[in-house]
Amino acid sequence: MILTYYCIVTMILIAYLLGSIPSAVWIGKKYYGIDIREHGSKNAGTTNMLRVLGRRAALPVFALDFLKGFVAVTLVELLKYDDYVSDMWLINLKIIAVFAAVLGHIFPIFAGFRGGKGVATLVGAITGIYPPVVLLCLGVWLIILMMTHYVSLASIVAGCCFPVFTLASPKVSHSTPFVVFSFVTALLLLYTHRKNIVRLKNGTESKIYIWKPRNGHKK
């Protein structure tokens, strides 16, 4: 039993450390000679990389941030081979790993505890638990982005749809921890995007035109 607790703590710690990998900061410094946290919205994430440095810089950042969340949760799956860990506890531990990875992204130990909002990492982590809900949220995200060109608004709306899709899903709606997790996730996204919400209200939020030439539109 002591070994089980040791493995659980280790997995959660690994999830946090994986989340703490500051891909946007490292890529910005190594290949572009800038600290992305000093430019644009000053967030170390995909959206700010896209806004400041373009798609070529943003795509690998998104891929790495997504991957670290996915790996953090997938590693917890190894605990299913422990006789002391039930299926219910396995789900609970995966949810804890999600929060640990996202917390690592927002407060990365490898980058002075100054990170991003954790959306890509969150998406990757949830994909490791239940991909169908992520695909539905991704569809909402794309629709809102195409209609408004506000990445922040698309993320907020998609995040708020997460608990709705969870309650509508017959496979996870019966899981109280996952339902609670979906609502907490939506609230967390609202909190991390609070500055964006203010800018959206004031009409000062920057638009991003992914499918059109960047130099053809003013921010």
C-alpha positions as CSV (number, residue, x, y, z in Angstrom):
1,M,0.0,0.0,0.0
2,I,2.9,2.3,0.8
3,L,4.3,1.6,-2.7
4,T,0.9,2.6,-4.2
5,Y,0.9,6.0,-2.4
6,Y,4.5,6.5,-3.6
7,C,3.6,5.8,-7.2
8,I,0.6,8.1,-7.0
9,V,2.6,11.0,-5.6
10,T,5.3,10.4,-8.2
11,M,2.8,10.4,-11.0
12,I,1.2,13.7,-9.8
13,L,4.6,15.2,-9.5
14,I,5.6,14.1,-13.0
15,A,2.4,15.6,-14.3
16,Y,3.3,19.0,-12.7
17,L,6.8,18.8,-14.1
18,L,5.6,17.9,-17.6
19,G,3.2,20.8,-17.4
20,S,6.0,23.1,-16.3
21,I,7.9,22.6,-19.6
22,P,7.8,26.1,-21.0
23,S,7.7,25.4,-24.7
24,A,6.7,28.9,-25.7
25,V,9.5,30.5,-23.6
26,W,12.2,28.1,-24.7
27,I,11.3,28.2,-28.4
28,G,10.9,32.0,-28.3
29,K,14.4,32.5,-26.7
30,K,16.2,29.8,-28.7
31,Y,14.9,30.5,-32.2
32,Y,13.6,34.1,-32.1
33,G,15.8,35.7,-29.4
34,I,12.8,37.0,-27.4
35,D,11.0,36.2,-24.2
36,I,7.4,35.8,-25.3
37,R,6.3,36.8,-21.9
38,E,7.5,40.4,-22.6
39,H,5.5,40.8,-25.8
40,G,1.8,40.8,-26.9
41,S,-0.5,39.6,-24.1
42,K,2.7,38.5,-22.2
43,N,1.4,34.9,-21.9
44,A,3.6,31.9,-22.6
45,G,1.1,30.1,-24.9
46,T,0.0,29.3,-28.4
47,T,-2.2,32.3,-29.0
48,N,0.4,34.8,-28.0
49,M,3.1,33.0,-30.1
50,L,0.7,33.2,-33.1
51,R,0.0,36.8,-32.5
52,V,3.6,37.9,-32.0
53,L,5.7,35.3,-34.1
54,G,3.2,33.7,-36.4
55,R,2.0,30.2,-37.3
56,R,5.5,28.7,-37.7
57,A,6.3,29.4,-34.1
58,A,2.8,28.7,-32.7
59,L,2.3,25.3,-34.1
60,P,5.1,23.5,-32.3
61,V,4.2,25.3,-29.1
62,F,0.6,24.0,-29.4
63,A,1.8,20.5,-30.2
64,L,4.2,20.4,-27.3
65,D,1.7,21.9,-24.8
66,F,-1.0,19.4,-26.0
67,L,1.4,16.5,-25.8
68,K,2.7,17.3,-22.2
69,G,-0.9,17.3,-21.0
70,F,-1.8,14.1,-22.8
71,V,1.3,12.3,-21.6
72,A,0.8,13.4,-18.0
73,V,-2.7,11.8,-17.9
74,T,-1.7,8.7,-20.0
75,L,1.1,7.9,-17.6
76,V,-1.5,7.6,-14.8
77,E,-3.1,4.8,-16.7
78,L,-0.2,2.6,-15.6
79,L,-1.7,2.6,-12.1
80,K,-4.5,0.4,-13.3
81,Y,-2.1,-2.5,-12.8
82,D,-2.0,-1.8,-9.1
83,D,-4.5,-4.0,-7.3
84,Y,-5.2,-1.2,-4.8
85,V,-6.3,1.3,-7.4
86,S,-9.9,0.8,-8.4
87,D,-11.4,2.1,-11.7
88,M,-13.1,4.9,-9.9
89,W,-9.9,6.0,-8.2
90,L,-8.1,5.7,-11.5
91,I,-10.5,8.4,-13.0
92,N,-10.0,10.5,-9.9
93,L,-6.2,10.3,-10.2
94,K,-6.4,11.2,-13.9
95,I,-8.4,14.3,-13.0
96,I,-5.8,15.2,-10.4
97,A,-3.1,14.8,-13.0
98,V,-4.9,17.2,-15.3
99,F,-4.9,19.9,-12.7
100,A,-1.3,19.2,-11.9
101,A,-0.3,19.5,-15.5
102,V,-2.3,22.7,-16.0
103,L,-1.0,24.1,-12.8
104,G,2.5,23.4,-14.0
105,H,1.8,25.3,-17.3
106,I,0.4,28.3,-15.5
107,F,3.1,28.3,-12.8
108,P,6.1,26.5,-14.4
109,I,8.9,25.8,-12.1
110,F,11.3,25.9,-15.1
111,A,10.3,29.4,-16.0
112,G,10.1,31.4,-12.8
113,F,6.5,30.4,-12.2
114,R,5.3,32.7,-15.1
115,G,3.5,30.7,-17.7
116,G,0.4,30.8,-19.9
117,K,-3.3,30.0,-19.5
118,G,-3.0,26.3,-20.0
119,V,-5.7,25.8,-22.6
120,A,-3.6,23.5,-25.0
121,T,-2.3,21.5,-22.0
122,L,-5.8,21.1,-20.7
123,V,-7.1,20.0,-24.1
124,G,-4.3,17.4,-24.3
125,A,-4.9,16.1,-20.8
126,I,-8.7,15.8,-21.2
127,T,-8.1,14.0,-24.5
128,G,-6.2,11.4,-22.4
129,I,-9.4,10.8,-20.4
130,Y,-12.3,11.1,-22.9
131,P,-11.5,12.2,-26.5
132,P,-15.1,12.5,-27.8
133,V,-15.9,15.4,-25.5
134,V,-12.7,17.2,-26.6
135,L,-13.7,16.8,-30.3
136,L,-17.1,18.4,-29.6
137,C,-15.5,21.3,-27.7
138,L,-13.0,21.6,-30.6
139,G,-15.8,21.9,-33.0
140,V,-17.4,24.7,-31.0
141,W,-14.0,26.4,-30.7
142,L,-13.5,26.3,-34.5
143,I,-17.0,27.7,-35.2
144,I,-16.6,30.6,-32.8
145,L,-13.1,31.4,-34.1
146,M,-14.3,31.4,-37.7
147,M,-17.2,33.7,-36.8
148,T,-15.4,36.2,-34.5
149,H,-11.6,35.7,-35.0
150,Y,-11.2,35.9,-31.2
151,V,-9.2,33.0,-29.9
152,S,-9.9,34.0,-26.3
153,L,-13.7,34.0,-26.9
154,A,-13.6,30.7,-28.8
155,S,-11.7,29.2,-25.8
156,I,-14.1,30.6,-23.3
157,V,-17.2,29.3,-25.1
158,A,-15.7,25.9,-25.8
159,G,-14.7,25.6,-22.1
160,C,-18.2,26.5,-21.0
161,C,-19.6,23.9,-23.3
162,F,-17.4,21.2,-21.7
163,P,-19.7,20.5,-18.7
164,V,-22.7,20.6,-21.1
165,F,-21.3,17.9,-23.3
166,T,-20.2,16.0,-20.3
167,L,-23.7,15.9,-18.9
168,A,-25.1,14.9,-22.3
169,S,-22.6,12.0,-22.7
170,P,-23.9,8.6,-21.5
171,K,-20.4,7.3,-20.9
172,V,-19.2,10.0,-18.4
173,S,-22.4,11.7,-17.2
174,H,-22.7,9.1,-14.4
175,S,-19.2,9.9,-13.1
176,T,-19.7,12.5,-10.4
177,P,-15.9,13.3,-10.2
178,F,-15.7,13.9,-14.0
179,V,-18.9,16.1,-14.0
180,V,-17.5,18.2,-11.1
181,F,-14.2,18.4,-13.0
182,S,-15.9,19.7,-16.1
183,F,-17.6,22.5,-14.2
184,V,-14.3,23.4,-12.3
185,T,-12.5,23.4,-15.7
186,A,-15.0,25.8,-17.1
187,L,-14.6,28.1,-14.1
188,L,-10.8,27.9,-14.3
189,L,-10.9,28.9,-18.0
190,L,-13.1,31.9,-17.1
191,Y,-10.6,32.9,-14.4
192,T,-7.5,32.6,-16.5
193,H,-9.2,34.6,-19.3
194,R,-10.5,37.3,-17.0
195,K,-8.3,40.0,-18.6
196,N,-9.4,38.8,-22.1
197,I,-13.0,39.2,-21.0
198,V,-12.4,42.8,-20.0
199,R,-10.7,43.5,-23.3
200,L,-13.6,41.8,-25.2
201,K,-16.1,44.1,-23.3
202,N,-14.0,47.2,-24.1
203,G,-13.5,46.2,-27.8
204,T,-9.7,46.1,-27.4
205,E,-9.1,42.4,-27.8
206,S,-6.9,41.4,-30.7
207,K,-8.3,39.4,-33.6
208,I,-6.4,36.6,-35.3
209,Y,-7.0,35.7,-38.9
210,I,-5.6,32.2,-39.2
211,W,-6.9,31.5,-42.7
212,K,-6.1,34.9,-44.2
213,P,-2.8,36.7,-44.7
214,R,-1.8,38.3,-41.4
215,N,-0.6,41.5,-43.1
216,G,-4.0,42.0,-44.7
217,H,-5.8,42.9,-41.5
218,K,-5.1,45.3,-38.7
219,K,-5.3,44.2,-35.1
